[in-house]
Amino acid sequence: MRVSDLKFLIELSHSKSITLTAEKMHISQQGLSQMITDWSKSLMLFYFIGVDRERP
């Protein structure tokens, strides 16, 4: 992971939105999504979208 990657990650943590982060950092949403996938694989992390939602 490079320093520039960390900037994307920090911005993503602040905005909590791939769309807003991509727009602010001048990158495509697809590119940012691919970065997230690559980070999770390289760091052996698993993430779940919607974990904080209540289940019926």
Secondary structure, DSSP 8 states (H G I E B T S, - for coil): --HHHHHHHHHHHHH--HHHHHHHHT--HHHHHHHHHHHHHHTT----TTTTS---
